[in-house]
Amino acid sequence: MNDIDEGAGQAAGRSRSKRADARRNEETLLDAAAAAFVASGVEAPVRDIAARAGVGMGTIYRHFPTRADLIVAVYRHQIEACAEAGPALLATSATPHAALGRWVDLFVDFLVTKHGLAAVLQSDSPGFEALHASFLDRLLPVCGQLLDAAAESGEIRSDLKAYELMRGVGNLCIGAESDAKYDARRLVSLLIEGLRHPG
């Protein structure tokens, strides 16, 4: 390899490394924003998100100029995290029912951001509709896989559809962020426990 080829190869390697670093940094930022939104709602101060991510506020604004940009990015990030978590939880949990319960916990965290997103974007806007379609396309099959595995193991009844469960969990979460006396997580856990076969 001559010097020019070697130099070009090193430059390409550095460019790939920078892109990988940038992706990791953005994922760290999105994870921090998601945690802040779950803890404090989508109006969580940017300085709190920056502190969680270990970056300056300028870094957040460079990636996401508006709060709506950040919320949409977190929403997409959580869809992917939820989708990828399903098979991983099935592979590592003690039982398929346990995997389903842990996945639904992640789904509840996601719903907190989704409800906030609806408040930031007009729920009838094309952008919101496209995100909603993406959410269904990615997460319905994963929820279905978890339900099928739990039903095949004999842990739960087999006549529940993924859409019904996700819609039911979503309905239990509505308004939870504005009512300190209402514990949606407790109700959701009772719902998941109630799927079990008696005996």
Summary of the structure (lengths in Angstrom):
residues: 199
radius of gyration: 20.1
end to end distance: 70.5
largest distance: 73.3
contacts: 569
relative contact order: 0.10
helix: 79%
strand: 1%
